[in-house]
Structure formats: structure tokens, C-alpha cells
């Protein structure tokens, strides 16, 4: 959320008291002038004061040691830090009614074609279970190229028809799919979620891993990775195969699942449970000088006993994001 005030002033008393954690208020005083001066004044010469205060919102999931969602928490249970600086929570609510915008991106390349039928059926059940009248879903398939099969809709028949018409290809444009999905979600209001079903192997060099991750973070998109037949990556690297999917999920506040361990239906069901029990935390950063910097976010629950609860949220945001 961005607040911009344009205030004509002749003499500014002070701005030192302004806090970004509170709604912006600016006080100005105009010196008394003679009527002759007033009549000859040119409004175009009056200086203007522009202020941009951005509300940073963070979707947060809390689970216990068994992985079950923790509900019923309050704002005072959480502590929020921006680049190490404590922040005052200005917005807090548990996510049950906020609209959900979801992109389902299915890998239809040759390496995962054998599992496409089961994944398609599981995706249909997932759409039926998660979509409400205020929600919308878009379907993307990616192989050699990236196609939007179904634009954002909550029409289940359209989604199921799209799932029945997937084609496929030889290569895998995974990072391009992440970038395009994130860019399509970025301008939408409400929660923004990308569900990827893929083996994690990108074989098309149109978009890099870092570009894909930045697009997701800038778009405030939660990435859920359903990993089908993991591809082994080089030791110590987080930019190839399954490691890329795990890292994307961790950096954006989502989760990852191995389909061969849980099955597609169980994986989709866990995503649905996750999306029903999120918290929305918002704050106005107290320091916004570094407009080009990436700001690190930390959220904690101080009373959690020995870290028994696990928190998932995006790791940060770009301060230069357009309002």
C-alpha cells in the first residue's frame, strides 16, 4: 500500500517527528502575506512535498512440530524485524476470507509425461476444493515454451477443460514459467500463490534462476513446489534441479513436497490446508533510506517454547518496488 500526500507549503515547521510506522501526517504553516502579494502569487512556484510510505505485508504460516497448522494466534504473539530493526505491527488478520489468486503451472515436458495423468486428476480435485467465489486460478503449462492455457477465473469447467487440453514438448522452460507466472500475479489484489508441478530441471536458457526468484519476491508470490522425480544437482548448489525448487519455496514462504513420497492428491491437500490457515502481518518500515536495497524480514514468536513452532514467510522485499 502506498500513501502519497501532495501539500503546498511556504514554511515547513518540522518533519523530524514523522514515523513510517504510523499514517503520514505533515504539518505546514503559511506565512501571512499581503493581499497584493497573494494576488500576484503564482501557484506553479509553490513547492510541493511528496511522501511515499509503503505498507509491507507478509503472509506467514505457523506449524507445530508435527507440521499441523497453528491457529488462534494474535498480533501481540509476533515480533517483526526489518533489516534487524524492530517494527510495529499495523495490520494483522488470519487469512480465511482474503481473495486467493493462484497460478497452477504444470511441467508437460517429456521427462515428466508419464505422471501427467495422475497430476491432472489431482489438480482438478485441488481446484474444486480450494476455489471460492472471491478466488481465481490461472493454468499454465510449460515445456519448450510457456503457455497460459486458462486465464484467471473461478469457473471450474474452464479450468478442467484446460487441464484436459495440455500438449507438452521436449524441453523445460521452468524459470521462464516462474517469471511469467509471478508477473501475472504481481498486480492482483489479495494473496498470490504459484503452485509448480515439475522435476525441477530447466533446459531452456531464456530466464535465470535469480531472475525467476526476484520476480517471485517482487510480486510477493508464495511458491509451492511439487517435485516429481528429483533431478540430482551438483553438490552444494541451490540453483539446479530439486534444490532450486526447495530454495524458491523457502525464500518466498511456501513449501515443497516430493510427489513420489506423498502422491499428488496428498500434496495438493497439504497446500490447501496451508492456504486456509495463514496470517497476514503488515507494517510500515521505520527506515526507508535504502530504496534500492533488498530488505530482510524476520518474524518470530517469542513465547514459542524452544522453537517448537515453525514459521514460513518470504525472506524480504525490494524497497524500490513501484507503489
C-alpha positions as a Markdown table, in Angstrom:
| # | Residue | x | y | z |
|---|---|---|---|---|
| 1 | Unk | 0.0 | 0.0 | 0.0 |
| 2 | Unk | 1.4 | 3.4 | -0.9 |
| 3 | Unk | 0.3 | 6.7 | 0.5 |
| 4 | Unk | 1.2 | 9.9 | -1.3 |
| 5 | Unk | 0.4 | 13.3 | 0.0 |
| 6 | Unk | 1.0 | 16.5 | -2.0 |
| 7 | Unk | 1.0 | 19.5 | 0.3 |
| 8 | Unk | 1.6 | 23.1 | -0.9 |
| 9 | Unk | 3.8 | 24.9 | 1.7 |
| 10 | Unk | 5.6 | 28.2 | 2.2 |
| 11 | Unk | 7.3 | 27.4 | 5.5 |
| 12 | Unk | 7.6 | 23.8 | 6.8 |
| 13 | Unk | 7.7 | 23.7 | 10.6 |
| 14 | Unk | 9.2 | 20.3 | 11.0 |
| 15 | Unk | 9.3 | 16.8 | 9.6 |
| 16 | Unk | 11.6 | 15.2 | 12.2 |
| 17 | Unk | 8.7 | 13.8 | 14.1 |
| 18 | Unk | 7.3 | 11.7 | 11.2 |
| 19 | Unk | 7.3 | 7.9 | 11.8 |
| 20 | Unk | 6.9 | 5.5 | 9.0 |
| 21 | Unk | 5.2 | 3.1 | 11.3 |
| 22 | Unk | 2.2 | 5.5 | 11.6 |
| 23 | Unk | 0.0 | 7.0 | 8.9 |
| 24 | Unk | 1.7 | 10.0 | 7.4 |
| 25 | Unk | 0.8 | 13.4 | 8.8 |
| 26 | Unk | 2.6 | 16.6 | 7.7 |
| 27 | Unk | 2.1 | 19.9 | 9.3 |
| 28 | Unk | 2.7 | 23.1 | 7.4 |
| 29 | Unk | 2.3 | 26.8 | 8.1 |
| 30 | Unk | 1.9 | 29.5 | 5.6 |
| 31 | Unk | 3.3 | 32.9 | 6.4 |
| 32 | Unk | 0.9 | 35.8 | 6.3 |
| 33 | Unk | 1.2 | 37.8 | 3.2 |
| 34 | Unk | -0.3 | 41.0 | 2.0 |
| 35 | Unk | -3.3 | 40.8 | -0.3 |
| 36 | Unk | -1.2 | 42.3 | -3.1 |
| 37 | Unk | 1.3 | 39.5 | -2.8 |
| 38 | Unk | -1.5 | 37.0 | -2.7 |
| 39 | Unk | -2.9 | 38.3 | -5.9 |
| 40 | Unk | 0.3 | 38.2 | -7.7 |
| 41 | Unk | 1.5 | 34.8 | -6.4 |
| 42 | Unk | 2.0 | 32.0 | -9.0 |
| 43 | Unk | 0.7 | 28.6 | -7.8 |
| 44 | Unk | 3.2 | 27.0 | -10.0 |
| 45 | Unk | 6.0 | 28.4 | -7.9 |
| 46 | Unk | 4.7 | 26.9 | -4.7 |
| 47 | Unk | 6.9 | 24.0 | -3.6 |
| 48 | Unk | 5.2 | 20.6 | -3.1 |
| 49 | Unk | 6.1 | 17.9 | -0.6 |
| 50 | Unk | 5.8 | 14.3 | -1.8 |
| 51 | Unk | 5.9 | 11.4 | 0.6 |
| 52 | Unk | 5.7 | 7.7 | -0.2 |
| 53 | Unk | 5.2 | 5.3 | 2.7 |
| 54 | Unk | 4.7 | 1.7 | 1.8 |
| 55 | Unk | 2.9 | -0.9 | 3.9 |
| 56 | Unk | 4.8 | -4.1 | 3.8 |
| 57 | Unk | 2.6 | -7.2 | 4.1 |
| 58 | Unk | 3.9 | -10.6 | 4.9 |
| 59 | Unk | 1.9 | -13.8 | 4.7 |
| 60 | Unk | 3.0 | -16.1 | 7.5 |
| 61 | Unk | 2.3 | -19.8 | 8.1 |
| 62 | Unk | 2.9 | -21.3 | 11.6 |
| 63 | Unk | 3.0 | -25.1 | 12.1 |
| 64 | Unk | 3.8 | -27.2 | 15.1 |
| 65 | Unk | 6.4 | -30.0 | 15.4 |
| 66 | Unk | 4.1 | -32.4 | 13.6 |
| 67 | Unk | 3.6 | -30.0 | 10.8 |
| 68 | Unk | 0.0 | -29.1 | 11.7 |
| 69 | Unk | -1.1 | -25.5 | 11.3 |
| 70 | Unk | -1.3 | -23.4 | 14.5 |
| 71 | Unk | -4.3 | -21.1 | 14.6 |
| 72 | Unk | -5.7 | -18.6 | 17.1 |
| 73 | Unk | -2.5 | -16.5 | 17.4 |
| 74 | Unk | -2.8 | -12.7 | 18.0 |
| 75 | Unk | -0.7 | -9.8 | 16.8 |
| 76 | Unk | 1.0 | -9.5 | 20.2 |
| 77 | Unk | 2.3 | -13.0 | 19.8 |
| 78 | Unk | 4.5 | -11.9 | 16.9 |
| 79 | Unk | 7.7 | -9.9 | 16.7 |
| 80 | Unk | 8.7 | -8.3 | 13.3 |
| 81 | Unk | 12.1 | -7.0 | 12.2 |
| 82 | Unk | 13.1 | -5.2 | 9.0 |
| 83 | Unk | 16.9 | -5.3 | 8.4 |
| 84 | Unk | 17.3 | -6.1 | 12.1 |
| 85 | Unk | 15.1 | -3.2 | 13.2 |
| 86 | Unk | 12.0 | -4.0 | 15.3 |
| 87 | Unk | 8.7 | -2.9 | 13.7 |
| 88 | Unk | 5.3 | -2.1 | 14.9 |
| 89 | Unk | 2.5 | -4.3 | 13.5 |
| 90 | Unk | 0.0 | -2.1 | 11.8 |
| 91 | Unk | -2.1 | -4.8 | 10.2 |
| 92 | Unk | -2.9 | -8.3 | 11.4 |
| 93 | Unk | -5.5 | -10.8 | 10.4 |
| 94 | Unk | -5.8 | -14.5 | 9.9 |
| 95 | Unk | -6.3 | -15.4 | 6.3 |
| 96 | Unk | -9.6 | -17.1 | 5.8 |
| 97 | Unk | -11.6 | -14.7 | 3.6 |
| 98 | Unk | -9.0 | -12.7 | 1.7 |
| 99 | Unk | -9.2 | -13.4 | -2.0 |
| 100 | Unk | -6.8 | -16.0 | -3.3 |
| 101 | Unk | -5.1 | -15.6 | -6.7 |
| 102 | Unk | -3.4 | -18.9 | -7.7 |
| 103 | Unk | -1.4 | -19.9 | -10.8 |
| 104 | Unk | -1.1 | -23.7 | -11.3 |
| 105 | Unk | 2.0 | -24.3 | -13.5 |
| 106 | Unk | 2.3 | -27.8 | -14.8 |
| 107 | Unk | 5.5 | -29.2 | -16.4 |
| 108 | Unk | 4.5 | -31.1 | -19.6 |
| 109 | Unk | 8.0 | -31.9 | -20.9 |
| 110 | Unk | 9.0 | -35.4 | -21.8 |
| 111 | Unk | 10.7 | -36.1 | -18.5 |
| 112 | Unk | 7.5 | -36.0 | -16.5 |
| 113 | Unk | 5.0 | -37.0 | -19.1 |
| 114 | Unk | 4.5 | -40.4 | -17.5 |
| 115 | Unk | 2.9 | -38.8 | -14.4 |
| 116 | Unk | 0.8 | -36.2 | -16.1 |
| 117 | Unk | -2.5 | -38.1 | -16.0 |
| 118 | Unk | -2.4 | -38.5 | -12.2 |
| 119 | Unk | -1.2 | -34.9 | -11.7 |
| 120 | Unk | -4.0 | -33.6 | -13.9 |
| 121 | Unk | -6.7 | -35.5 | -11.9 |
| 122 | Unk | -5.2 | -34.3 | -8.6 |
| 123 | Unk | -5.2 | -30.7 | -9.9 |
| 124 | Unk | -8.9 | -30.9 | -10.8 |
| 125 | Unk | -9.7 | -32.1 | -7.2 |
| 126 | Unk | -7.5 | -29.3 | -5.8 |
| 127 | Unk | -9.3 | -26.7 | -7.8 |
| 128 | Unk | -12.7 | -27.9 | -6.7 |
| 129 | Unk | -11.6 | -28.0 | -3.0 |
| 130 | Unk | -9.8 | -24.6 | -2.9 |
| 131 | Unk | -11.7 | -22.1 | -5.1 |
| 132 | Unk | -14.4 | -19.9 | -3.6 |
| 133 | Unk | -16.4 | -17.2 | -5.4 |
| 134 | Unk | -13.9 | -14.5 | -4.5 |
| 135 | Unk | -10.9 | -16.6 | -5.7 |
| 136 | Unk | -9.3 | -17.0 | -9.1 |
| 137 | Unk | -7.0 | -19.5 | -10.7 |
| 138 | Unk | -4.9 | -19.5 | -13.9 |
| 139 | Unk | -3.5 | -22.5 | -15.6 |
| 140 | Unk | 0.0 | -22.5 | -17.2 |
| 141 | Unk | 1.8 | -25.3 | -19.0 |
| 142 | Unk | 5.5 | -25.2 | -19.7 |
| 143 | Unk | 7.8 | -27.4 | -21.8 |
| 144 | Unk | 9.8 | -25.9 | -24.6 |
| 145 | Unk | 7.6 | -22.8 | -24.3 |
| 146 | Unk | 5.3 | -21.3 | -21.7 |
| 147 | Unk | 1.6 | -21.1 | -22.4 |
| 148 | Unk | -1.3 | -19.6 | -20.4 |
| 149 | Unk | -3.9 | -22.3 | -21.0 |
| 150 | Unk | -6.6 | -20.7 | -18.9 |
| 151 | Unk | -6.6 | -17.0 | -17.7 |
| 152 | Unk | -7.6 | -16.1 | -14.2 |
| 153 | Unk | -11.1 | -17.5 | -13.4 |
| 154 | Unk | -13.1 | -19.3 | -10.8 |
| 155 | Unk | -15.0 | -21.2 | -13.4 |
| 156 | Unk | -14.2 | -24.9 | -12.6 |
| 157 | Unk | -15.4 | -26.1 | -16.0 |
| 158 | Unk | -12.9 | -23.8 | -17.8 |
| 159 | Unk | -10.1 | -25.0 | -15.5 |
| 160 | Unk | -10.9 | -28.7 | -16.0 |
| 161 | Unk | -11.2 | -28.2 | -19.8 |
| 162 | Unk | -7.8 | -26.6 | -19.8 |
| 163 | Unk | -6.3 | -29.5 | -17.8 |
| 164 | Unk | -7.7 | -31.8 | -20.4 |
| 165 | Unk | -6.1 | -30.0 | -23.3 |
| 166 | Unk | -2.4 | -29.9 | -22.2 |
| 167 | Unk | 0.0 | -30.6 | -25.0 |
| 168 | Unk | 3.7 | -30.9 | -24.0 |
| 169 | Unk | 7.1 | -30.5 | -25.5 |
| 170 | Unk | 10.6 | -31.7 | -25.4 |
| 171 | Unk | 12.5 | -29.1 | -23.2 |
| 172 | Unk | 11.6 | -27.4 | -19.9 |
| 173 | Unk | 11.3 | -23.6 | -19.5 |
| 174 | Unk | 10.9 | -23.8 | -15.7 |
| 175 | Unk | 12.4 | -20.4 | -14.8 |
| 176 | Unk | 10.6 | -18.6 | -17.6 |
| 177 | Unk | 7.3 | -20.1 | -16.3 |
| 178 | Unk | 8.1 | -18.8 | -12.7 |
| 179 | Unk | 8.9 | -15.4 | -14.0 |
| 180 | Unk | 5.8 | -15.1 | -16.2 |
| 181 | Unk | 3.5 | -16.5 | -13.5 |
| 182 | Unk | 4.9 | -14.1 | -10.9 |
| 183 | Unk | 4.5 | -11.1 | -13.3 |
| 184 | Unk | 0.9 | -12.1 | -13.9 |
| 185 | Unk | 0.2 | -12.3 | -10.2 |
| 186 | Unk | 2.0 | -9.2 | -9.1 |
| 187 | Unk | -0.7 | -6.6 | -9.9 |
| 188 | Unk | -3.5 | -8.6 | -8.4 |
| 189 | Unk | -5.1 | -7.8 | -5.0 |
| 190 | Unk | -5.1 | -10.4 | -2.3 |
| 191 | Unk | -3.0 | -13.5 | -1.7 |
| 192 | Unk | -0.7 | -14.5 | -4.6 |
| 193 | Unk | 0.3 | -18.2 | -4.9 |
| 194 | Unk | 2.2 | -20.2 | -7.5 |
| 195 | Unk | 2.0 | -24.0 | -7.4 |
| 196 | Unk | 4.6 | -25.7 | -9.5 |
| 197 | Unk | 4.5 | -29.3 | -10.6 |
| 198 | Unk | 7.8 | -30.2 | -12.1 |
| 199 | Unk | 11.0 | -32.3 | -11.8 |
| 200 | Unk | 13.0 | -29.0 | -11.5 |
| 201 | Unk | 15.2 | -29.4 | -14.5 |
| 202 | Unk | 15.4 | -26.1 | -16.5 |
| 203 | Unk | 16.7 | -26.9 | -20.0 |
| 204 | Unk | 15.8 | -23.6 | -21.7 |
| 205 | Unk | 18.2 | -20.6 | -21.1 |
| 206 | Unk | 15.7 | -17.8 | -21.5 |
| 207 | Unk | 15.5 | -16.8 | -17.8 |
| 208 | Unk | 18.0 | -17.5 | -15.0 |
| 209 | Unk | 17.2 | -18.8 | -11.5 |
| 210 | Unk | 18.0 | -15.5 | -9.9 |
| 211 | Unk | 15.7 | -13.6 | -12.3 |
| 212 | Unk | 12.9 | -16.1 | -11.5 |
| 213 | Unk | 13.4 | -15.7 | -7.8 |
| 214 | Unk | 13.5 | -11.9 | -8.0 |
| 215 | Unk | 10.2 | -11.9 | -10.0 |
| 216 | Unk | 8.6 | -14.0 | -7.3 |
| 217 | Unk | 9.8 | -11.8 | -4.4 |
| 218 | Unk | 8.9 | -8.6 | -6.2 |
| 219 | Unk | 5.5 | -9.9 | -6.9 |
| 220 | Unk | 5.0 | -11.1 | -3.3 |
| 221 | Unk | 4.3 | -14.6 | -4.6 |
| 222 | Unk | 4.3 | -17.7 | -2.4 |
| 223 | Unk | 5.8 | -20.6 | -4.3 |
| 224 | Unk | 4.7 | -24.2 | -3.6 |
| 225 | Unk | 6.9 | -26.8 | -5.3 |
| 226 | Unk | 5.6 | -30.3 | -6.0 |
| 227 | Unk | 8.7 | -32.2 | -7.0 |
| 228 | Unk | 8.2 | -35.0 | -9.5 |
| 229 | Unk | 11.2 | -37.4 | -9.9 |
| 230 | Unk | 14.0 | -35.2 | -8.4 |
| 231 | Unk | 17.0 | -34.4 | -10.6 |
| 232 | Unk | 20.3 | -34.6 | -8.8 |
| 233 | Unk | 22.2 | -31.3 | -8.7 |
| 234 | Unk | 25.8 | -30.5 | -8.2 |
| 235 | Unk | 26.8 | -30.8 | -4.6 |
| 236 | Unk | 26.5 | -27.5 | -2.6 |
| 237 | Unk | 24.5 | -25.8 | -5.3 |
| 238 | Unk | 21.0 | -24.4 | -4.8 |
| 239 | Unk | 20.3 | -23.4 | -8.4 |
| 240 | Unk | 19.7 | -26.7 | -10.1 |
| 241 | Unk | 17.2 | -29.5 | -10.1 |
| 242 | Unk | 15.2 | -30.1 | -6.9 |
| 243 | Unk | 17.4 | -27.7 | -4.9 |
| 244 | Unk | 16.1 | -24.8 | -7.0 |
| 245 | Unk | 12.5 | -25.7 | -6.1 |
| 246 | Unk | 13.3 | -26.2 | -2.4 |
| 247 | Unk | 15.1 | -22.8 | -2.3 |
| 248 | Unk | 12.3 | -21.0 | -4.1 |
| 249 | Unk | 9.8 | -22.3 | -1.7 |
| 250 | Unk | 11.9 | -21.3 | 1.3 |
| 251 | Unk | 12.7 | -17.8 | 0.1 |
| 252 | Unk | 9.1 | -17.0 | -0.7 |
| 253 | Unk | 7.4 | -18.5 | 2.3 |
| 254 | Unk | 5.9 | -21.5 | 0.5 |
| 255 | Unk | 6.6 | -25.3 | 0.9 |
| 256 | Unk | 7.9 | -28.2 | -1.1 |
| 257 | Unk | 6.7 | -31.8 | -1.4 |
| 258 | Unk | 8.0 | -34.9 | -3.1 |
| 259 | Unk | 5.2 | -36.3 | -5.2 |
| 260 | Unk | 6.7 | -39.8 | -5.1 |
| 261 | Unk | 6.5 | -39.8 | -1.3 |
| 262 | Unk | 3.1 | -38.3 | -0.7 |
| 263 | Unk | 1.3 | -38.6 | -4.0 |
| 264 | Unk | -0.2 | -35.7 | -5.9 |
| 265 | Unk | -3.5 | -35.7 | -4.1 |
| 266 | Unk | -1.9 | -35.6 | -0.6 |
| 267 | Unk | 0.5 | -32.8 | -1.7 |
| 268 | Unk | -2.3 | -30.7 | -3.1 |
| 269 | Unk | -4.4 | -31.3 | 0.1 |
| 270 | Unk | -1.5 | -30.0 | 2.3 |
| 271 | Unk | -1.2 | -26.9 | 0.1 |
| 272 | Unk | -5.0 | -26.3 | 0.6 |
| 273 | Unk | -4.7 | -26.7 | 4.4 |
| 274 | Unk | -1.7 | -24.3 | 4.4 |
| 275 | Unk | -3.6 | -21.6 | 2.5 |
| 276 | Unk | -6.6 | -21.8 | 4.9 |
| 277 | Unk | -4.5 | -21.1 | 8.0 |
| 278 | Unk | -2.2 | -18.2 | 7.1 |
| 279 | Unk | -1.7 | -14.9 | 9.0 |
| 280 | Unk | -1.3 | -11.6 | 7.3 |
| 281 | Unk | 1.1 | -9.2 | 9.0 |
| 282 | Unk | 1.6 | -5.7 | 7.9 |
| 283 | Unk | 4.0 | -2.9 | 9.0 |
| 284 | Unk | 5.3 | 0.5 | 7.8 |
| 285 | Unk | 9.1 | 0.2 | 7.8 |
| 286 | Unk | 10.8 | 2.7 | 10.1 |
| 287 | Unk | 13.8 | 3.0 | 7.8 |
| 288 | Unk | 13.3 | 3.5 | 4.0 |
| 289 | Unk | 16.5 | 5.3 | 3.1 |
| 290 | Unk | 18.0 | 2.5 | 1.0 |
| 291 | Unk | 15.4 | 2.5 | -1.7 |
| 292 | Unk | 17.4 | 0.2 | -4.0 |
| 293 | Unk | 18.3 | -2.3 | -1.3 |
| 294 | Unk | 16.8 | -5.7 | -0.6 |
| 295 | Unk | 15.3 | -5.6 | 2.9 |
| 296 | Unk | 15.5 | -8.7 | 5.0 |
| 297 | Unk | 12.4 | -9.7 | 7.0 |
| 298 | Unk | 12.4 | -11.7 | 10.2 |
| 299 | Unk | 9.3 | -12.8 | 12.1 |
| 300 | Unk | 9.3 | -14.6 | 15.4 |
| 301 | Unk | 7.0 | -15.8 | 18.1 |
| 302 | Unk | 9.0 | -15.0 | 21.3 |
| 303 | Unk | 6.8 | -17.2 | 23.6 |
| 304 | Unk | 7.3 | -20.3 | 21.4 |
| 305 | Unk | 8.9 | -22.9 | 23.6 |
| 306 | Unk | 12.4 | -23.8 | 22.2 |
| 307 | Unk | 11.3 | -23.0 | 18.7 |
| 308 | Unk | 8.7 | -25.7 | 18.7 |
| 309 | Unk | 6.7 | -23.8 | 16.1 |
| 310 | Unk | 8.0 | -23.3 | 12.6 |
| 311 | Unk | 7.3 | -20.0 | 10.8 |
| 312 | Unk | 7.3 | -19.7 | 7.0 |
| 313 | Unk | 7.3 | -16.3 | 5.3 |
| 314 | Unk | 9.1 | -14.5 | 2.4 |
| 315 | Unk | 12.6 | -13.6 | 3.4 |
| 316 | Unk | 12.4 | -9.9 | 2.2 |
| 317 | Unk | 11.3 | -7.3 | -0.3 |
| 318 | Unk | 12.8 | -4.8 | -2.7 |
| 319 | Unk | 12.3 | -1.3 | -1.4 |
| 320 | Unk | 12.4 | 0.2 | -4.9 |
| 321 | Unk | 9.2 | -1.7 | -5.9 |
| 322 | Unk | 6.8 | 0.7 | -7.7 |
| 323 | Unk | 3.9 | 1.7 | -5.5 |
